[in-house]
Amino acid sequence: SKEKPTLGGTRIKPRKRNIAAPLDPAAFSDAVVQIYLDNAGDLELIAKCIESSDLNFSRYGDTFFEVVFTGGRTQPGTTKPDEGERHSYSIIDCEPQREAILPSVIYIQKILRRRPFLIKNLENVTRRFMQSLELFEENERKKLAIFTALAFSQKLSGLPPETVFQPLLKDNLVGKGLVLSFITDFFKEYLVDNSLDDLIAILKRGKMEDNLLDFFPSSKRSAEGFSEHFTKEGLIPLVEYNEKKIFEVKLKDMKSTLTTQIAEETEMSEVIESVKQRVKDAKLPDIEVVRILWDILMDAVQWSGKNQQQNANAALRQVKTWAQLLNTFCTNAKLELELMYKVQMQCYEDAKLMKLFPEIVRSLYDQDVLAEDTILYWFRKGTNPKG
């Protein structure tokens, strides 16, 4: 009886099964609440205790921020408190003032520095709260707005602007005016520490810079409604910024339309009517209209590469063709003088037109755009030193 052969080499250990522990957010929430209660709401001490605790933050990050914001765990899909321990040192429970809320922002900043993986959880909870604004009391919404403004001021990680602004654009929230109220509190608080340029930068990152009217209920969604609301709230710089933005859009539209009409050689009467309408809509000052018209006319000229004579002929032909348009808007001596300055500056700065100034002025005079008195006044004391 020979021995049976055995397999040599290392012994293979049996693999352990991956046994998943069941989720227990309630126990985690109670443990965090207990830390708050043990330290009587002292955020310095709480941060140290949380730092040294062995709680599973990677698994229950959302629950942790629910406890920070509302004092305990909330019922799934709502902001209502769930059963279990609660504390009264949360952001929702404090006074709606920056002095009361700022310590919580700094506290969250400390936690995120130690546990950067929680940034995603802060984003999740913030997005959920923004989408559920109607479930909060008016006072609580104000606290959330102040917290958000301070978080941006302190450059808190985990709060990209789109996380805050995009969830607000739910039709039911906007329609009830909750979003407008929230965003007004946010703007007012943010502008205490920051400039309007900083606010615009945040709105740009949140893709809201050109869509501020989306925060307004449809009945108030107009430039007048915007100005009226924010003027009443004391945010005059924001109103001025928006008016300037609207003005620039209308100006761009006018330039684009006029450039197309000139390129297509549209009827003069139609062009004049179109410009008049847009000037009226944009409330453009007369001097600005004269400058814009000259720039657009010169931009539309087909310039030759090197031939000076061809360039001169093209420029003079353009002046002659569209003199009636210029004449319509040069209605007094002051505007005629402004046109002369504009021509003089362009002839000084543009090498193609360097020697053309006298000829252009002569052409404008022949076409009755410039009066003799205007040219004589310019000659005596109105000249610009350039050129």
C-alpha positions as CSV (number, residue, x, y, z in Angstrom):
1,S,0.0,0.0,0.0
2,K,1.7,3.1,-1.3
3,E,0.9,6.6,0.2
4,K,-1.4,8.6,-1.9
5,P,0.3,11.6,-3.5
6,T,-0.4,15.0,-1.9
7,L,-0.4,18.5,-3.5
8,G,2.6,20.5,-2.3
9,G,2.9,24.3,-1.9
10,T,1.1,26.9,0.1
11,R,-2.2,26.3,1.8
12,I,-5.0,28.4,0.3
13,K,-7.1,30.2,2.9
14,P,-10.8,30.2,2.5
15,R,-12.1,33.6,1.4
16,K,-14.2,35.5,3.9
17,R,-17.5,36.6,2.6
18,N,-18.2,40.4,2.2
19,I,-20.9,40.7,4.9
20,A,-22.5,44.2,4.5
21,A,-23.4,45.8,7.8
22,P,-27.0,47.2,7.7
23,L,-27.3,50.9,7.5
24,D,-28.1,52.6,10.8
25,P,-28.3,56.3,10.3
26,A,-30.4,56.7,13.5
27,A,-27.7,55.5,15.8
28,F,-25.1,57.7,14.0
29,S,-27.4,60.7,14.3
30,D,-27.9,60.1,18.0
31,A,-24.2,59.7,18.6
32,V,-23.4,63.1,16.9
33,V,-26.3,64.8,18.7
34,Q,-24.9,63.4,22.0
35,I,-21.5,65.1,21.2
36,Y,-23.4,68.4,20.8
37,L,-25.2,68.0,24.0
38,D,-22.1,66.9,26.0
39,N,-20.3,70.0,24.9
40,A,-23.3,72.4,25.4
41,G,-23.1,73.6,21.8
42,D,-19.4,74.8,22.0
43,L,-18.4,74.3,18.3
44,E,-14.7,74.4,19.1
45,L,-15.0,71.4,21.5
46,I,-17.5,69.6,19.3
47,A,-15.1,69.8,16.3
48,K,-12.3,68.3,18.4
49,C,-14.6,65.5,19.7
50,I,-15.8,64.7,16.1
51,E,-12.2,64.7,14.9
52,S,-11.2,62.1,17.5
53,S,-14.4,60.0,17.2
54,D,-14.5,56.7,15.3
55,L,-17.9,57.3,13.8
56,N,-18.4,56.2,10.2
57,F,-18.6,59.6,8.5
58,S,-17.9,58.2,5.0
59,R,-21.2,56.2,5.3
60,Y,-23.4,58.7,7.0
61,G,-22.1,62.1,5.7
62,D,-25.6,63.3,4.6
63,T,-27.0,62.5,8.1
64,F,-24.1,64.4,9.7
65,F,-25.0,67.6,7.8
66,E,-28.7,67.2,8.6
67,V,-27.7,67.2,12.3
68,V,-25.6,70.3,11.8
69,F,-28.3,72.2,9.9
70,T,-31.5,71.0,11.6
71,G,-30.4,69.6,15.0
72,G,-31.2,66.0,14.2
73,R,-32.1,63.5,11.5
74,T,-34.8,64.5,9.1
75,Q,-37.5,62.2,7.6
76,P,-36.5,61.0,4.1
77,G,-37.7,63.4,1.4
78,T,-38.7,66.2,3.9
79,T,-37.1,68.6,6.3
80,K,-39.3,67.4,9.2
81,P,-37.5,66.0,12.2
82,D,-37.4,62.2,12.5
83,E,-37.6,60.3,15.8
84,G,-34.5,60.3,17.9
85,E,-32.2,62.6,19.8
86,R,-32.1,66.3,18.9
87,H,-30.0,69.3,19.9
88,S,-30.8,73.1,19.9
89,Y,-27.5,74.4,18.6
90,S,-28.2,74.0,14.9
91,I,-28.1,76.6,12.1
92,I,-31.9,76.5,11.9
93,D,-32.3,77.1,15.7
94,C,-30.0,80.1,16.0
95,E,-30.8,83.8,15.5
96,P,-31.1,85.0,11.9
97,Q,-28.0,87.2,12.1
98,R,-24.5,86.8,10.7
99,E,-22.9,86.9,14.1
100,A,-24.9,83.8,15.2
101,I,-24.4,81.9,11.9
102,L,-20.7,82.6,11.1
103,P,-19.3,80.3,13.8
104,S,-21.2,77.4,12.1
105,V,-19.6,78.2,8.7
106,I,-16.1,78.2,10.3
107,Y,-16.9,75.0,12.2
108,I,-18.0,73.2,8.9
109,Q,-14.8,74.5,7.3
110,K,-12.7,72.8,10.0
111,I,-14.6,69.5,9.6
112,L,-14.1,69.6,5.8
113,R,-10.4,70.2,6.2
114,R,-10.0,67.1,8.3
115,R,-12.5,65.0,6.3
116,P,-12.5,66.4,2.7
117,F,-14.6,63.4,1.5
118,L,-17.6,65.1,3.2
119,I,-17.6,67.9,0.6
120,K,-19.9,65.9,-1.6
121,N,-22.3,65.3,1.3
122,L,-22.5,69.0,2.1
123,E,-23.4,69.6,-1.6
124,N,-26.1,66.9,-1.5
125,V,-27.8,68.2,1.6
126,T,-27.6,71.9,0.4
127,R,-29.1,70.9,-2.9
128,R,-31.9,69.1,-1.1
129,F,-32.7,72.0,1.1
130,M,-32.7,74.5,-1.8
131,Q,-35.3,72.3,-3.6
132,S,-37.4,72.1,-0.4
133,L,-37.5,75.8,0.5
134,E,-41.3,75.7,0.9
135,L,-41.0,73.2,3.8
136,F,-39.0,75.8,5.9
137,E,-40.5,78.7,7.8
138,E,-39.8,82.2,6.5
139,N,-37.4,82.8,9.4
140,E,-35.6,79.5,8.6
141,R,-35.2,80.4,4.9
142,K,-33.6,83.7,6.0
143,K,-31.0,81.7,8.1
144,L,-30.3,79.5,5.1
145,A,-29.8,82.5,2.9
146,I,-27.4,84.1,5.4
147,F,-25.5,80.8,5.8
148,T,-25.1,80.5,2.0
149,A,-23.9,84.1,1.7
150,L,-21.4,83.6,4.5
151,A,-20.3,80.3,3.0
152,F,-19.5,82.0,-0.3
153,S,-17.8,84.9,1.5
154,Q,-15.6,82.4,3.5
155,K,-15.0,80.4,0.3
156,L,-16.3,77.3,1.9
157,S,-15.4,74.1,0.0
158,G,-18.3,72.0,-1.2
159,L,-20.6,74.8,-2.2
160,P,-20.2,75.5,-5.9
161,P,-22.6,78.3,-7.0
162,E,-24.6,76.0,-9.4
163,T,-25.4,73.7,-6.4
164,V,-27.2,76.7,-4.8
165,F,-28.7,78.5,-7.7
166,Q,-29.8,75.8,-10.2
167,P,-32.1,73.8,-7.7
168,L,-33.9,77.1,-6.8
169,L,-35.4,77.3,-10.4
170,K,-38.3,75.0,-9.6
171,D,-41.4,76.5,-11.0
172,N,-43.5,76.1,-7.9
173,L,-40.8,77.7,-5.7
174,V,-40.4,80.7,-8.1
175,G,-44.1,81.1,-8.5
176,K,-44.7,81.5,-4.8
177,G,-42.0,84.2,-4.5
178,L,-40.0,82.0,-2.1
179,V,-36.9,82.1,-4.4
180,L,-37.0,85.9,-4.8
181,S,-37.2,86.4,-1.1
182,F,-34.3,83.9,-0.5
183,I,-32.1,85.4,-3.2
184,T,-32.7,88.9,-2.0
185,D,-31.6,88.0,1.6
186,F,-28.6,86.2,0.0
187,F,-27.6,89.3,-2.1
188,K,-28.0,91.7,0.8
189,E,-25.9,89.6,3.1
190,Y,-23.2,88.8,0.6
191,L,-22.7,92.4,-0.4
192,V,-21.9,93.4,3.2
193,D,-18.4,91.9,2.9
194,N,-18.0,91.7,-0.9
195,S,-18.2,93.9,-3.9
196,L,-20.7,93.8,-6.7
197,D,-18.0,92.4,-9.0
198,D,-17.5,89.4,-6.6
199,L,-21.3,88.8,-6.7
200,I,-21.3,88.9,-10.5
201,A,-18.4,86.4,-10.6
202,I,-20.4,84.0,-8.4
203,L,-23.5,84.4,-10.6
204,K,-21.4,83.7,-13.7
205,R,-20.1,80.5,-12.1
206,G,-23.6,79.5,-11.3
207,K,-24.7,80.3,-14.9
208,M,-27.2,82.9,-13.6
209,E,-25.5,86.1,-14.7
210,D,-27.8,86.6,-17.7
211,N,-30.9,85.0,-16.1
212,L,-31.5,87.0,-13.0
213,L,-35.2,87.5,-14.0
214,D,-35.7,83.7,-13.7
215,F,-35.7,84.2,-9.9
216,F,-38.9,86.4,-10.3
217,P,-42.5,85.0,-10.4
218,S,-43.8,85.4,-14.0
219,S,-46.1,88.3,-13.0
220,K,-43.1,90.4,-12.0
221,R,-40.6,89.1,-14.6
222,S,-39.7,92.4,-16.3
223,A,-36.9,94.9,-16.2
224,E,-39.2,97.4,-14.4
225,G,-40.2,94.7,-11.9
226,F,-36.5,93.9,-11.3
227,S,-35.6,97.6,-10.8
228,E,-38.6,98.3,-8.5
229,H,-37.9,95.2,-6.3
230,F,-34.2,95.7,-5.7
231,T,-34.4,99.5,-5.4
232,K,-37.0,99.0,-2.6
233,E,-34.5,96.5,-1.0
234,G,-31.7,99.0,-1.2
235,L,-29.6,97.1,-3.7
236,I,-29.1,100.1,-6.1
237,P,-25.7,98.8,-7.5
238,L,-27.4,95.6,-8.7
239,V,-30.2,97.6,-10.4
240,E,-27.6,99.8,-12.1
241,Y,-25.7,96.7,-13.2
242,N,-28.8,95.1,-14.7
243,E,-29.8,98.3,-16.5
244,K,-26.3,98.5,-18.0
245,K,-26.5,94.9,-19.1
246,I,-29.9,95.4,-20.8
247,F,-28.6,98.6,-22.4
248,E,-25.6,96.6,-23.8
249,V,-27.8,93.9,-25.2
250,K,-30.0,96.4,-27.0
251,L,-26.9,98.3,-28.3
252,K,-25.4,95.0,-29.6
253,D,-28.8,94.2,-31.3
254,M,-28.9,97.6,-32.9
255,K,-25.3,97.4,-34.2
256,S,-26.0,93.8,-35.5
257,T,-29.2,94.8,-37.3
258,L,-27.7,98.0,-38.8
259,T,-24.6,96.2,-40.0
260,T,-26.8,93.6,-41.8
261,Q,-29.0,96.3,-43.4
262,I,-26.0,98.2,-44.7
263,A,-24.4,95.1,-46.1
264,E,-27.7,94.2,-47.8
265,E,-28.1,97.8,-49.1
266,T,-31.6,98.0,-47.5
267,E,-33.8,101.0,-48.4
268,M,-32.7,104.2,-46.7
269,S,-36.2,104.9,-45.2
270,E,-36.4,101.4,-43.7
271,V,-32.9,101.7,-42.1
272,I,-33.7,105.1,-40.6
273,E,-37.0,103.8,-39.2
274,S,-35.2,100.8,-37.7
275,V,-32.5,102.9,-36.1
276,K,-35.1,105.3,-34.7
277,Q,-37.1,102.4,-33.1
278,R,-34.0,100.9,-31.5
279,V,-32.8,104.2,-30.2
280,K,-36.1,104.8,-28.6
281,D,-36.2,101.2,-27.1
282,A,-32.7,101.5,-25.7
283,K,-33.1,105.1,-24.7
284,L,-29.7,105.9,-26.3
285,P,-28.3,109.3,-25.9
286,D,-28.0,111.3,-29.2
287,I,-24.2,111.6,-29.0
288,E,-23.9,107.9,-28.6
289,V,-26.1,107.3,-31.7
290,V,-23.9,109.6,-33.8
291,R,-20.7,107.7,-32.7
292,I,-22.2,104.3,-33.3
293,L,-23.5,105.2,-36.8
294,W,-20.1,106.4,-37.9
295,D,-18.3,103.3,-36.6
296,I,-20.8,101.0,-38.3
297,L,-20.6,102.8,-41.6
298,M,-16.8,102.7,-41.6
299,D,-16.7,99.0,-40.5
300,A,-18.9,98.1,-43.4
301,V,-16.5,99.5,-46.0
302,Q,-14.7,96.9,-48.2
303,W,-11.1,98.0,-47.6
304,S,-8.4,97.2,-50.1
305,G,-5.1,95.8,-48.8
306,K,-2.6,98.4,-49.9
307,N,-4.1,100.7,-52.5
308,Q,-4.5,104.1,-50.7
309,Q,-6.6,105.6,-53.5
310,Q,-9.1,102.7,-53.6
311,N,-9.5,103.0,-49.8
312,A,-10.1,106.7,-50.1
313,N,-12.7,106.2,-52.8
314,A,-14.4,103.5,-50.8
315,A,-14.7,105.6,-47.7
316,L,-16.0,108.7,-49.6
317,R,-18.5,106.5,-51.5
318,Q,-19.8,105.1,-48.2
319,V,-20.1,108.7,-46.7
320,K,-22.0,109.8,-49.8
321,T,-24.3,106.8,-49.9
322,W,-25.3,107.0,-46.2
323,A,-25.2,110.8,-45.7
324,Q,-29.0,110.9,-45.3
325,L,-28.8,108.5,-42.3
326,L,-26.2,110.6,-40.6
327,N,-28.2,113.8,-41.4
328,T,-31.3,112.3,-39.7
329,F,-29.5,112.0,-36.4
330,C,-27.1,115.0,-36.5
331,T,-29.9,117.4,-35.6
332,N,-28.0,120.2,-34.0
333,A,-24.5,121.9,-33.9
334,K,-23.4,119.9,-30.9
335,L,-24.0,116.6,-32.6
336,E,-22.4,117.8,-35.8
337,L,-19.3,118.8,-33.8
338,E,-19.3,115.3,-32.2
339,L,-19.4,113.7,-35.6
340,M,-16.4,115.9,-36.7
341,Y,-14.4,114.8,-33.6
342,K,-15.3,111.1,-34.3
343,V,-14.1,111.4,-37.9
344,Q,-10.9,113.3,-36.8
345,M,-10.1,110.6,-34.3
346,Q,-10.6,107.8,-36.8
347,C,-8.5,109.5,-39.4
348,Y,-5.7,110.1,-36.8
349,E,-5.7,106.4,-35.6
350,D,-6.3,104.5,-38.8
351,A,-3.4,104.6,-41.3
352,K,-5.8,103.9,-44.2
353,L,-7.6,107.2,-43.6
354,M,-4.7,109.3,-42.4
355,K,-4.9,111.9,-45.2
356,L,-8.7,111.7,-45.8
357,F,-10.0,114.0,-43.0
358,P,-10.4,117.2,-45.2
359,E,-12.1,115.2,-48.0
360,I,-14.5,113.4,-45.6
361,V,-15.4,116.8,-44.0
362,R,-15.9,118.3,-47.4
363,S,-18.2,115.4,-48.5
364,L,-20.2,115.7,-45.3
365,Y,-20.6,119.5,-45.9
366,D,-21.7,118.9,-49.5
367,Q,-24.3,116.4,-48.3
368,D,-25.6,118.9,-45.7
369,V,-24.6,116.7,-42.8
370,L,-22.2,119.4,-41.4
371,A,-23.1,123.1,-41.4
372,E,-20.6,125.8,-42.3
373,D,-20.8,127.3,-38.8
374,T,-19.9,124.0,-37.3
375,I,-16.8,123.6,-39.4
376,L,-15.7,127.2,-38.7
377,Y,-16.3,126.7,-34.9
378,W,-14.2,123.5,-35.0
379,F,-11.5,125.4,-36.9
380,R,-11.4,128.3,-34.4
381,K,-11.5,126.5,-31.1
382,G,-13.1,123.1,-31.3
383,T,-10.1,121.0,-32.5
384,N,-9.0,117.9,-30.8
385,P,-5.1,118.0,-30.4
386,K,-4.8,114.5,-31.9
387,G,-4.2,114.9,-35.6
